[in-house]
Amino acid sequence: MKKIIILISIAIIITGGLLLSNDKRVPTPIPVSKIMEISGKIQAVMTDIPVRQATADGPPKAFIKIKVKDPATGQEHSIQIAPGHFLRLKGVILRKDDQIRIKGFKPDNSLEIKSMEIEIKGKILILRDKFGKGAWEKPEIRPGRDGFKVR
């Protein structure tokens, strides 16, 4: 009986330790006040040099960035779109002088806009969710009531 109690105690301690060590912050949605929409012609298409090293998920991701001039204000915006491999996978090619509509947000202390959705040539591509997580990122798999679910 003592052995069973000791084993159960050890199991509780180990499980509790695992739960505590897996401390992930609950993501919060991007505030509506930070979301903006820009329409205009693409002035330039650039490939961003990867800043992070390769990880278990694969090689570093080189992001495609564009510059768009807003005809209403004349202001030029620098916009991070998505990794090049993701755009190729979706069949999206961005060219100078293409008309584009971008829905995105500007993170604090950033000079560029991160796109959440683009519309080009009548097609809409969702790039980030309401939390800012990229559609190209590996989905989280968590146990659910009905088995494992991808989130």
C-alpha positions in Angstrom: 0.0 0.0 0.0 2.8 2.4 0.9 4.5 1.6 -2.5 1.3 2.5 -4.4 1.0 5.8 -2.5 4.6 6.6 -3.2 4.3 5.8 -6.9 1.1 7.9 -7.2 2.9 10.8 -5.4 5.8 10.6 -7.7 3.5 10.5 -10.7 1.7 13.6 -9.5 5.0 15.4 -8.9 6.3 14.5 -12.4 3.1 15.4 -14.1 2.7 18.6 -12.2 6.3 19.5 -13.1 5.7 18.9 -16.7 2.5 21.0 -16.7 4.4 23.9 -14.9 7.4 23.7 -17.3 5.1 23.9 -20.3 4.2 27.5 -19.4 2.9 29.2 -22.6 1.3 32.5 -22.5 -2.2 32.7 -23.9 -2.1 34.6 -27.1 -4.2 37.8 -27.4 -5.8 38.9 -30.7 -4.3 41.9 -32.5 -6.4 45.0 -31.4 -8.8 46.2 -34.0 -7.4 49.7 -33.6 -4.0 48.4 -35.0 -5.5 46.8 -38.1 -5.3 48.9 -41.3 -6.1 48.5 -44.9 -4.0 49.8 -47.8 -4.8 49.7 -51.5 -2.4 50.8 -54.2 0.1 49.8 -56.8 3.2 47.8 -55.9 6.2 50.1 -56.2 8.9 47.4 -55.5 9.2 43.7 -54.6 12.1 42.6 -52.4 13.3 39.5 -50.6 14.2 40.0 -47.0 17.5 38.3 -45.9 16.7 35.7 -43.3 17.7 36.8 -39.9 17.1 33.6 -37.9 18.9 30.4 -38.2 17.5 27.1 -39.5 15.4 25.2 -37.0 13.8 21.8 -36.7 11.0 23.2 -38.8 13.3 23.8 -41.7 15.5 26.4 -43.3 15.3 30.1 -42.4 12.4 31.8 -44.1 13.2 34.6 -46.5 10.2 36.9 -46.5 8.9 38.8 -49.5 8.4 42.5 -48.8 6.7 45.1 -51.0 6.5 48.8 -51.1 3.0 50.2 -51.9 2.1 53.8 -52.4 -1.3 54.8 -51.1 -2.9 57.0 -53.8 -5.2 58.7 -51.3 -2.4 60.0 -49.1 0.7 59.6 -51.3 2.4 57.8 -48.4 4.7 54.8 -49.3 4.3 51.8 -47.0 6.8 48.9 -46.4 4.9 45.7 -46.0 6.0 42.2 -45.0 3.9 39.7 -47.0 5.0 36.1 -46.3 7.9 33.6 -46.9 8.6 33.2 -50.6 8.1 29.4 -50.5 4.6 29.9 -49.1 3.6 32.4 -51.8 5.0 30.0 -54.5 3.0 27.1 -52.9 -0.2 29.3 -53.2 0.6 30.3 -56.8 1.0 34.0 -55.9 3.4 36.1 -57.9 3.8 39.8 -56.9 5.1 42.2 -59.6 5.8 45.9 -59.7 2.7 47.9 -60.8 0.3 45.2 -59.8 -2.8 46.6 -58.0 -3.0 45.2 -54.4 -5.1 45.5 -51.3 -3.5 44.6 -48.0 -5.1 44.2 -44.6 -2.4 44.2 -41.9 -1.1 45.6 -38.7 2.0 47.5 -37.5 3.6 45.9 -34.4 4.9 48.3 -31.7 8.3 49.8 -32.5 8.2 48.5 -36.1 8.5 50.6 -39.3 6.8 48.0 -41.5 3.3 46.5 -41.7 2.8 42.8 -41.4 0.1 41.6 -43.8 -2.8 39.5 -42.6 -4.6 39.3 -45.9 -3.9 40.3 -49.5 -6.1 40.7 -52.5 -4.5 40.6 -55.9 -6.0 40.0 -59.3 -9.3 39.2 -57.7 -8.0 36.5 -55.4 -7.8 36.8 -51.6 -5.1 35.0 -49.6 -5.2 34.8 -45.8 -1.7 35.2 -44.5 -2.1 35.5 -40.7 -4.8 34.8 -38.2 -6.2 37.2 -35.7 -3.3 36.6 -33.4 -0.7 37.4 -36.0 0.4 33.8 -36.5 1.5 33.0 -40.1 -0.5 30.5 -42.2 2.8 28.9 -43.1 3.7 28.1 -39.5 3.4 24.5 -38.2 0.0 24.0 -36.6 -0.2 23.1 -32.9 -1.6 19.7 -32.1 -3.3 19.5 -28.8 -5.4 16.8 -27.2 -9.1 17.6 -27.3 -12.3 16.1 -26.0 -12.7 14.1 -29.3 -9.0 13.1 -29.7 -6.2 15.2 -31.1 -7.2 18.3 -33.0 -5.1 20.7 -35.1 -5.4 24.3 -34.0 
